[in-house]
Amino acid sequence: MPAPPTEGPWLDGPRAALLVLGAASSALIAGAWFFELVVGLQPCKLCLLQRVPHYAVMAVSLAAFTPTSLRRARVVALGLALGGIVTAAALGGHHVGVEQGWWLGPADCGGRVAASAASVGDFLKDLGKVKVVSCTQASWTFLGVSMAGWNAVCSLAALAAGIAALNRDYRNGSAAAVLR
């Protein structure tokens, strides 16, 4: 078995694609947290679920910083990151369908669960303060597209950019070296 290459460009296709996907997921998560913490929009259950693949992509994209000799690890990480971005886009599209009434959302879609109350009286008092967030209503739109829709669109754009970055190896004639 030949030794893995230790030379070559630092910014190869898999590394570039991981950086693109990691940056896109980080930007989308930053936007979600901005709208939640600064603007005050509370996320519903599907909104929170859409964040999970982005967190995974952010973690996996750290493989971009592995040594040049670990190219195979970056390729595996890239496969996981691409799967995460596709999942994020699919969850965003599903949430748009729920918002538009094309299909039903989860039966328990009502936002975050409140902390346990010490007594029934405390529970009833807290119940009056709880704002239930529905998955069926977009709390914010831009150009007629909800945040779930923008998540789907931006995730698909990140997928295309990641594939384009990976395609650098193929354009440069090093397609056979993807797993070296």
trRosetta pair geometry for C-beta under 8 A, 3 or more apart (Angstrom, degrees):
i j d omega theta_ij theta_ji phi_ij phi_ji
2 180 7.9 -21 88 -143 122 101
3 6 7.9 -22 137 -24 111 98
4 69 4.7 105 104 -165 123 80
4 70 7.6 57 147 -72 162 29
4 71 6.8 -180 -166 23 119 100
4 72 7.5 -101 -113 -8 133 105
4 180 6.7 150 -140 164 69 65
5 8 5.5 55 134 -18 133 125
5 68 7.2 -71 108 140 84 104
5 69 6.9 -162 85 -112 43 63
5 71 7.3 24 52 -10 97 137
5 177 7.7 2 -2 -161 146 118
5 180 5.8 47 -5 137 111 110
6 68 6.2 102 -159 87 42 112
6 69 5.1 -7 -100 -76 72 104
7 68 7.3 38 -115 125 4 150
8 12 6.4 21 137 -70 119 121
8 68 6.0 165 59 -173 95 130
9 12 5.6 138 81 -69 92 70
10 15 7.1 -101 151 102 57 167
10 68 6.4 -91 -113 -79 58 112
11 15 5.7 -134 -142 93 42 121
11 16 5.3 67 178 -67 88 97
11 19 8.0 -38 -137 6 95 147
12 15 5.1 86 53 16 71 107
12 16 6.9 -139 95 -7 31 94
12 68 7.7 110 -12 -138 124 87
12 71 6.9 -14 70 -122 158 110
12 74 7.8 106 74 100 115 155
12 168 7.6 -178 -178 89 45 119
12 169 6.5 40 -180 -77 89 109
13 16 5.8 -60 -143 38 26 109
13 17 6.2 23 161 -17 65 109
13 165 6.3 146 -155 138 62 65
13 166 4.5 77 168 -147 107 42
13 167 6.9 169 -138 33 125 18
13 168 4.6 -173 -92 58 90 92
13 169 3.6 -78 -16 -23 143 104
13 170 7.6 75 -97 -7 159 71
13 174 8.0 -175 -10 81 122 111
13 178 7.5 -49 66 -116 132 85
14 17 5.7 -55 -143 38 30 111
14 18 6.2 32 157 -20 65 106
14 64 7.9 -164 129 -108 73 73
14 71 6.7 122 43 -162 141 77
14 74 4.2 117 125 130 130 111
14 75 5.1 -84 -105 -81 153 59
14 77 7.7 102 173 65 114 91
14 78 4.7 -109 -148 -41 93 146
14 166 6.3 44 -82 -116 48 90
14 169 7.7 16 -22 -30 72 139
14 178 7.5 113 -43 -157 115 79
15 18 5.8 -54 -149 36 29 111
15 19 6.5 30 153 -19 63 106
15 64 4.8 110 -153 -150 69 81
15 74 5.8 -33 -69 -160 68 151
16 19 5.7 -56 -151 36 31 112
16 20 6.4 32 152 -19 65 105
16 165 3.9 -149 119 -179 105 115
16 166 7.3 -170 74 -64 95 43
16 168 6.3 39 46 14 152 143
17 20 5.7 -53 -148 35 33 112
17 21 6.2 26 157 -13 67 108
17 78 5.5 54 93 -136 125 120
17 81 7.6 148 131 87 94 135
17 82 7.9 -11 158 -64 127 101
17 162 4.3 77 -160 -166 90 76
17 163 7.2 65 -125 -66 123 20
17 165 4.1 171 -76 87 64 113
17 166 4.2 17 -59 -54 143 88
18 21 5.9 -57 -142 42 30 106
18 22 5.9 29 159 -18 66 111
18 60 7.5 -122 -141 123 105 79
18 61 4.6 158 178 -143 85 73
18 63 6.0 -111 -144 73 157 86
18 64 3.8 -172 98 -68 126 106
18 74 6.3 -100 -27 -161 145 94
18 77 6.2 28 -106 113 132 113
18 78 5.6 -96 -65 -89 92 83
18 81 5.9 146 -119 2 72 167
18 162 7.9 76 -59 -139 25 106
19 22 5.8 -55 -140 40 26 110
19 23 6.1 25 160 -18 63 109
19 61 6.8 132 -86 -176 26 113
19 64 5.0 131 -57 -155 77 164
19 165 7.6 -145 55 -177 89 163
20 23 6.0 -60 -147 38 25 108
20 24 6.3 23 156 -18 63 109
20 158 6.7 165 143 -159 91 77
20 161 4.9 -149 176 125 138 107
20 162 4.9 -173 88 -86 121 67
20 165 5.0 179 -9 -17 142 152
21 24 5.8 -54 -144 37 30 111
21 25 6.3 26 158 -14 65 107
21 57 5.5 -112 150 -175 104 119
21 61 5.6 -163 87 -92 91 124
21 78 7.8 138 15 -138 147 68
21 81 4.6 105 113 161 155 125
21 82 7.2 -98 -98 -73 154 53
21 84 7.8 106 171 71 127 109
21 85 5.8 -98 -142 -55 111 133
21 158 5.8 103 -118 165 60 110
21 159 7.9 52 -105 -89 101 43
21 161 8.0 172 -66 86 61 95
21 162 4.6 36 -58 -91 101 133
22 25 6.0 -56 -145 40 29 106
22 26 6.1 30 155 -20 64 109
22 57 6.4 -166 -95 142 52 85
22 58 5.7 99 -147 -124 79 48
22 60 7.9 -150 -83 77 98 65
22 61 2.7 178 -71 130 116 162
22 62 7.3 128 -116 -48 147 48
22 64 6.6 -110 -2 -3 143 136
22 81 7.3 -56 -55 -137 74 138
23 26 5.6 -55 -145 38 30 114
23 27 6.3 31 156 -20 65 106
23 61 8.0 -156 -17 165 53 159
24 27 5.8 -55 -148 36 30 110
24 28 6.4 27 155 -16 64 106
24 57 8.0 -43 75 130 88 144
24 85 7.5 40 90 -116 132 121
24 154 6.8 177 -172 159 105 95
24 155 7.5 132 144 -111 125 45
24 157 7.6 -173 -137 92 139 86
24 158 3.4 147 145 -112 169 129
24 161 7.0 144 -55 60 139 133
24 162 7.8 -94 12 -47 140 105
25 28 5.7 -55 -146 38 33 110
25 29 6.2 31 156 -16 66 107
25 53 7.8 -121 -126 119 124 71
25 54 4.0 171 -159 -155 98 81
25 55 7.7 -159 164 -45 124 19
25 57 4.1 165 -55 86 161 124
25 58 5.0 -139 106 -55 125 81
25 61 7.2 177 36 -14 128 142
25 84 7.5 2 -90 124 144 123
25 85 7.2 -112 -66 -90 106 86
25 88 7.4 -165 -111 -49 97 167
25 158 7.2 114 -45 -172 67 166
26 29 5.9 -56 -146 40 29 108
26 30 6.2 32 154 -21 64 107
26 54 7.9 173 -55 173 28 104
26 58 5.6 109 -70 -109 80 112
27 30 5.6 -52 -145 36 31 114
27 31 6.4 33 154 -20 63 104
27 154 7.9 -124 96 175 111 139
28 31 5.7 -52 -150 35 32 113
28 32 6.5 34 152 -20 64 104
28 54 5.5 -122 83 -123 118 148
28 88 7.7 90 109 176 163 146
28 151 6.2 95 -160 -125 127 80
28 154 5.8 159 -88 108 115 139
28 155 7.2 30 -78 -68 163 81
29 32 5.6 -51 -147 35 34 112
29 33 6.3 30 155 -14 67 106
29 51 6.2 91 -113 -146 89 98
29 54 5.1 174 -57 129 102 135
29 55 6.9 103 -96 -70 143 68
29 58 6.9 -27 -3 -48 150 141
30 33 5.9 -57 -146 42 30 107
30 34 6.2 37 152 -26 64 106
31 34 5.5 -51 -146 32 31 116
31 35 6.5 26 158 -14 65 103
32 35 6.1 -57 -151 38 29 106
32 36 6.3 23 153 -14 64 111
32 43 7.2 30 -174 -79 104 134
32 47 7.3 160 -148 174 117 100
32 51 6.0 -157 105 -92 169 113
32 147 7.5 114 -104 176 78 133
33 36 5.5 -58 -143 42 33 110
33 37 5.6 4 170 3 73 115
34 37 6.7 -65 -127 49 19 89
34 38 5.1 -24 -169 25 63 123
34 39 6.8 56 138 -8 69 100
35 38 7.2 -41 -85 54 14 85
35 39 4.7 -28 -146 38 51 130
35 41 4.7 -25 158 43 95 121
35 140 6.6 -120 -151 18 135 160
35 147 6.8 -120 49 -104 176 149
36 39 7.4 34 -9 52 11 86
36 40 7.7 35 -176 -124 29 9
36 41 6.0 -79 -92 73 45 70
36 42 6.9 73 -136 -110 83 33
36 43 5.9 -33 -94 -26 118 100
37 40 8.0 -9 158 -72 10 42
39 140 7.7 28 137 -77 153 150
41 139 4.9 141 -151 121 115 138
41 140 5.9 -56 -96 -25 158 123
42 111 6.0 18 141 -133 121 127
42 112 7.5 -104 -174 3 114 106
42 131 6.4 139 24 89 154 116
42 133 4.8 -140 103 -65 106 139
42 139 7.6 173 53 -95 58 170
43 47 3.4 -139 -163 98 99 134
43 48 5.2 126 122 -52 131 78
43 111 7.4 138 94 -128 48 77
43 133 6.7 114 114 128 20 163
44 47 4.9 104 47 3 64 104
44 48 7.3 -130 97 -2 36 88
44 109 5.7 33 173 -177 116 97
44 110 7.5 -55 -145 -135 89 4
44 111 5.6 -72 -121 -77 54 63
44 133 4.3 -147 -83 123 76 106
44 134 6.3 -33 -104 109 138 16
44 135 4.4 175 140 -80 150 66
45 48 5.9 -58 -153 37 31 108
45 49 6.3 32 151 -21 65 108
45 105 7.9 137 68 160 111 121
45 106 5.9 -75 97 55 144 137
45 108 6.9 91 -58 103 165 78
45 109 4.6 -125 33 -124 123 70
45 110 7.1 33 -26 29 113 37
45 111 6.8 -115 -40 -69 73 16
45 135 6.1 -50 48 -67 88 120
46 49 5.3 -52 -144 37 36 116
46 50 6.4 44 154 -27 65 100
46 91 7.2 179 -171 176 86 94
46 94 7.3 -141 -152 103 126 99
46 95 4.4 151 146 -105 135 108
46 98 6.4 178 -46 43 168 155
46 105 6.2 -81 -46 -149 134 125
46 106 7.1 172 -60 9 92 109
46 109 6.4 2 -21 -127 95 125
46 135 4.6 87 5 -134 120 120
46 148 7.0 10 123 -104 117 133
47 50 5.9 -52 -156 27 30 113
47 51 7.4 33 148 -24 59 100
47 95 7.2 102 -70 -137 54 153
47 133 7.9 -51 16 137 131 137
47 135 7.8 -159 -18 -115 81 79
47 147 7.2 32 -122 96 110 126
47 148 7.0 -103 -94 -75 74 95
48 51 5.8 -50 -163 21 39 115
48 52 7.7 53 145 -35 63 91
48 112 7.9 109 -51 -76 150 84
49 52 6.0 -34 -166 2 44 116
49 91 6.0 -146 118 -162 98 137
50 53 7.4 -52 -173 29 43 98
50 54 7.5 33 142 -8 66 112
50 88 6.2 83 -170 -149 76 74
50 91 4.6 179 -103 118 75 124
50 92 5.7 83 -134 -70 131 72
50 95 6.4 -43 -58 -23 129 145
50 148 6.7 -159 -61 -124 161 80
50 151 5.5 32 170 155 141 163
51 54 5.5 -67 -161 43 48 113
51 55 6.1 50 147 -25 81 102
52 55 5.8 -52 -150 32 32 111
52 56 6.6 31 153 -17 64 105
53 56 5.4 -55 -150 38 38 114
53 57 6.2 40 152 -22 69 103
53 84 4.2 163 -173 -168 91 78
53 85 7.1 171 147 -69 122 21
53 87 4.2 179 -98 89 148 111
53 88 4.0 -144 82 -58 131 86
53 91 6.9 170 3 9 128 136
54 57 5.5 -49 -144 35 34 112
54 58 6.4 40 153 -23 64 102
54 84 7.2 149 -75 158 25 113
54 88 5.6 81 -53 -102 81 142
55 58 5.6 -52 -151 33 31 114
55 59 6.6 28 153 -17 64 105
56 59 5.8 -56 -150 37 32 109
56 60 6.1 23 157 -13 68 110
56 80 7.4 -112 153 156 108 104
56 84 4.7 -157 91 -117 111 137
57 60 5.9 -58 -139 43 30 106
57 61 5.9 36 159 -29 65 109
57 81 4.9 89 -138 -142 82 79
57 84 4.0 -172 -63 105 92 142
57 85 6.0 80 -97 -57 146 77
57 88 7.4 -47 -17 -26 136 136
58 61 5.9 -54 -145 29 24 114
58 62 7.8 41 151 -34 53 90
59 62 6.2 -42 -175 3 38 113
60 63 6.1 -24 173 -1 57 113
60 77 4.8 171 176 -163 91 89
60 80 4.8 -142 -141 99 156 120
60 81 4.8 -162 99 -67 126 87
60 84 6.8 167 26 -9 139 146
61 64 5.7 -3 173 -11 68 114
61 77 7.2 148 -91 156 27 117
61 81 5.6 88 -71 -107 80 139
62 65 5.9 -44 -178 25 61 109
63 66 5.3 -15 -168 -15 61 118
63 70 7.9 -122 -169 122 90 121
63 73 5.8 -146 -158 135 121 94
63 74 5.2 169 138 -106 108 60
63 76 7.9 -120 -167 73 167 79
63 77 3.4 -173 41 -39 159 175
63 78 7.8 -119 84 -40 130 64
64 74 6.6 85 -98 -131 42 111
64 77 7.7 -137 -44 106 59 142
66 70 4.2 -74 145 75 128 135
66 73 5.6 -54 101 87 175 129
66 74 6.0 -152 48 -60 122 95
67 70 5.3 92 64 4 75 101
68 71 6.9 6 175 -56 51 91
70 73 4.3 -19 168 28 102 122
70 74 6.4 112 116 -22 81 89
71 74 5.5 -56 -154 36 38 112
71 75 6.4 40 150 -23 70 102
71 179 7.4 151 114 -162 107 23
71 180 6.3 17 75 90 146 51
72 75 5.5 -51 -148 33 35 113
72 76 6.5 34 153 -16 66 102
72 179 5.8 46 -103 -161 88 70
73 76 5.8 -52 -150 37 33 110
73 77 6.2 33 151 -17 65 108
74 77 5.5 -54 -144 41 33 113
74 78 6.1 40 153 -26 66 103
75 78 5.5 -48 -147 32 30 115
75 79 6.8 36 151 -21 61 99
75 178 6.2 103 -110 161 137 86
75 179 6.1 -75 26 -101 173 65
76 79 5.7 -50 -156 30 34 113
76 80 6.7 31 149 -14 64 104
77 80 5.6 -55 -152 39 36 111
77 81 6.1 36 150 -20 69 107
78 81 5.5 -53 -143 38 33 112
78 82 6.2 35 157 -20 66 103
78 162 7.7 167 -158 177 95 116
78 166 6.8 119 -176 -94 145 126
79 82 5.9 -52 -146 35 28 110
79 83 6.5 30 153 -17 62 107
80 83 5.6 -56 -151 38 31 113
80 84 6.4 35 151 -22 65 105
81 84 5.5 -51 -148 34 34 114
81 85 6.5 33 154 -19 66 102
81 162 7.2 -155 119 -149 114 152
82 85 5.8 -52 -147 35 33 110
82 86 6.4 33 153 -17 65 105
82 159 6.8 89 -146 -133 77 87
82 162 6.3 -174 -94 118 86 143
82 163 7.7 81 -120 -68 122 84
83 86 5.8 -54 -147 37 32 111
83 87 6.3 34 153 -21 65 107
84 87 5.5 -54 -148 36 31 113
84 88 6.4 34 153 -21 65 103
85 88 5.6 -49 -147 34 33 113
85 89 6.5 33 153 -18 64 104
85 155 5.3 171 -172 -170 76 90
85 158 5.5 -135 -144 99 133 112
85 159 4.8 167 127 -76 131 88
85 162 6.8 169 4 8 167 152
86 89 5.8 -55 -150 37 32 111
86 90 6.3 32 152 -19 65 107
86 155 7.8 155 -89 152 17 115
86 159 6.4 83 -71 -103 69 139
87 90 5.6 -55 -146 38 31 111
87 91 6.3 30 156 -17 66 105
88 91 5.9 -54 -145 38 29 109
88 92 6.3 31 154 -18 63 106
88 151 6.5 -113 164 164 95 102
88 152 7.9 -173 130 -99 70 47
88 155 4.4 -163 101 -120 107 146
89 92 5.7 -55 -149 37 31 113
89 93 6.3 30 153 -17 65 106
89 151 7.6 -170 -105 131 43 74
89 152 4.9 86 -155 -146 65 64
89 155 3.8 -159 -69 101 83 126
89 156 5.0 97 -123 -56 140 77
89 159 6.7 -38 -33 -24 144 135
90 93 5.6 -54 -147 38 31 111
90 94 6.3 36 152 -22 65 104
90 152 7.9 118 -45 -121 11 98
91 94 5.5 -49 -145 35 33 115
91 95 6.4 35 154 -20 64 103
91 151 7.7 -49 90 121 88 131
92 95 5.7 -54 -149 35 31 111
92 96 6.6 36 151 -21 63 102
92 148 4.9 168 -154 179 69 67
92 149 6.7 141 166 -96 104 15
92 150 7.8 -112 -162 69 136 37
92 151 3.7 -161 -104 93 132 100
92 152 3.2 -164 105 -56 122 80
92 153 7.8 -116 131 0 147 53
92 155 6.2 165 8 13 142 134
93 96 5.6 -49 -150 32 34 114
93 97 6.6 38 150 -20 63 102
93 152 4.6 108 -55 -120 71 143
94 97 5.6 -54 -156 34 34 115
94 98 6.7 35 148 -19 66 101
94 103 8.0 -57 -157 66 74 125
95 98 5.5 -49 -150 34 38 113
95 99 6.4 39 150 -19 67 103
95 105 7.6 45 -124 -109 58 118
95 135 6.8 -110 -142 -170 86 99
95 146 7.7 -124 123 99 104 133
95 148 3.6 -123 100 -151 124 146
95 151 7.7 30 49 55 136 130
96 99 5.6 -53 -148 37 33 113
96 100 6.1 22 156 -11 67 111
96 146 6.4 171 -107 48 79 117
96 148 5.1 -171 -57 110 70 113
96 149 4.8 86 -95 -78 125 82
96 152 6.4 -55 -18 -6 130 146
97 100 5.9 -60 -140 45 28 104
97 102 4.1 -78 -159 59 84 120
97 103 5.1 14 145 29 118 96
98 101 7.7 37 180 -71 29 27
98 102 7.6 -71 -55 46 23 79
98 103 6.6 -54 -82 78 60 73
98 104 7.1 27 -122 166 86 19
98 105 3.7 58 -140 -66 136 105
98 109 7.8 147 178 -73 148 177
98 135 5.2 -25 136 137 142 106
98 136 5.9 -106 152 -96 86 60
99 135 7.4 -110 -68 151 69 62
99 136 6.1 146 -114 -164 41 37
99 137 6.8 120 -135 -101 85 8
99 138 5.1 50 -151 -49 140 91
99 146 5.6 -71 173 -9 177 163
99 148 6.4 168 -18 45 136 140
101 136 7.1 53 -75 -154 74 106
104 107 7.9 19 156 -70 121 66
105 109 4.8 -4 123 -16 124 157
105 135 4.1 -167 161 97 170 139
105 136 6.3 -143 6 -64 131 79
106 109 4.5 122 68 -46 88 95
106 135 6.8 88 38 0 82 161
109 134 6.6 71 122 -155 103 49
109 135 3.7 -44 171 -9 147 123
109 136 7.6 118 102 -24 138 78
110 132 4.7 -40 -166 -155 95 102
110 133 6.7 120 179 55 37 55
110 134 7.0 -7 -112 -90 55 53
111 131 7.3 64 -9 99 175 66
111 132 5.7 -166 14 -151 122 45
111 133 3.7 100 -72 32 113 97
112 133 7.9 43 2 23 70 120
114 117 7.7 16 123 -42 118 91
114 126 5.8 145 169 148 152 128
114 127 7.9 -141 21 -86 162 54
114 130 5.6 -82 -58 -94 132 129
117 120 7.5 109 101 -98 128 14
117 122 3.8 176 -173 103 112 103
117 123 3.7 -165 44 -68 152 70
117 125 7.9 143 -135 48 141 88
117 126 5.5 -157 -81 13 123 138
118 122 5.1 63 45 18 78 158
119 122 4.8 101 52 7 74 100
119 123 7.0 -131 100 -5 42 88
120 123 5.4 -53 -149 36 34 117
120 124 6.3 34 154 -18 67 103
121 124 5.9 -54 -147 36 30 108
121 125 6.3 30 153 -18 64 107
122 125 5.6 -55 -146 38 32 112
122 126 6.1 29 155 -16 67 108
123 126 5.8 -58 -145 41 28 108
123 127 6.2 38 152 -33 64 105
124 127 5.4 -45 -145 24 32 120
124 128 7.3 36 156 -21 58 97
125 128 6.3 -55 -168 25 32 110
125 129 7.5 19 144 -9 61 108
126 129 5.7 -65 -158 39 43 109
126 130 6.5 51 148 -37 74 101
127 130 5.8 -45 -148 16 36 116
133 139 7.3 -32 -148 -57 104 135
134 137 4.9 59 80 17 113 100
138 141 5.4 60 129 -60 138 97
138 146 3.5 -117 -126 -109 132 122
138 147 7.1 159 -155 16 95 75
138 148 7.1 -119 -109 18 97 103
139 147 7.5 -16 57 6 84 122
140 146 7.0 111 80 -149 54 65
140 147 5.6 49 71 -37 101 107
141 144 5.9 4 166 -137 129 15
141 145 6.1 148 -158 67 86 28
141 146 5.2 -49 -96 -86 83 52
141 147 7.9 -115 -91 -27 42 61
142 145 6.1 -33 69 60 64 83
142 150 6.9 36 47 -64 110 136
145 149 4.0 -127 -172 99 91 137
145 150 5.6 116 125 -55 116 79
145 153 7.1 7 177 -12 153 140
146 149 4.7 104 52 5 69 101
146 150 7.1 -131 101 -2 40 85
147 150 5.5 -52 -145 39 36 111
147 151 6.3 44 151 -25 65 100
148 151 5.5 -48 -150 31 32 115
148 152 6.7 32 150 -18 62 102
149 152 5.7 -53 -153 34 34 110
149 153 6.3 30 152 -15 68 107
150 153 5.5 -53 -141 41 36 111
150 154 5.8 29 161 -14 70 110
151 154 6.1 -57 -138 44 24 104
151 155 6.0 27 159 -21 62 112
152 155 5.9 -57 -144 37 24 111
152 156 6.4 23 157 -16 62 107
153 156 5.9 -59 -152 37 28 108
153 157 6.4 27 151 -18 64 107
154 157 5.4 -51 -145 37 35 114
154 158 6.3 39 152 -21 66 103
155 158 5.6 -50 -147 36 32 113
155 159 6.4 39 149 -23 63 102
156 159 5.4 -46 -148 31 35 117
156 160 6.6 35 152 -17 64 101
157 160 5.7 -52 -150 36 33 111
157 161 6.3 31 151 -16 66 107
158 161 5.6 -54 -143 40 33 110
158 162 6.1 36 155 -22 66 106
159 162 5.8 -55 -146 36 27 112
159 163 6.4 25 156 -16 63 106
160 163 5.8 -56 -147 38 30 109
160 164 6.3 32 153 -20 64 107
161 164 5.5 -52 -146 37 32 114
161 165 6.4 34 153 -20 65 103
162 165 5.7 -51 -148 34 31 110
162 166 6.4 30 152 -16 64 105
163 166 5.6 -53 -147 39 33 112
163 167 6.2 44 150 -31 64 105
164 167 5.3 -49 -148 28 32 120
164 168 7.9 59 149 -40 55 79
165 168 6.1 -23 -176 -12 41 112
166 169 6.6 -40 174 18 54 106
166 170 7.8 41 130 -5 70 104
167 170 5.1 -55 -159 40 59 113
167 171 6.0 57 145 -21 82 102
168 171 5.8 -57 -145 39 31 108
168 172 6.0 18 160 -10 66 114
169 172 6.1 -66 -144 45 26 103
169 174 4.8 -85 -165 79 81 95
169 175 6.0 124 128 -86 93 47
169 177 6.9 -133 -166 69 119 93
169 178 6.1 114 128 -87 155 82
170 173 7.9 59 180 -58 28 17
170 174 7.7 -99 -73 61 24 56
170 175 4.6 48 -111 -81 70 105
174 177 4.3 -39 177 34 93 122
174 178 7.7 136 129 -53 80 59
175 178 6.3 -11 -172 -33 46 106
176 180 7.8 42 126 -24 68 118
177 180 4.5 -54 -156 24 70 124
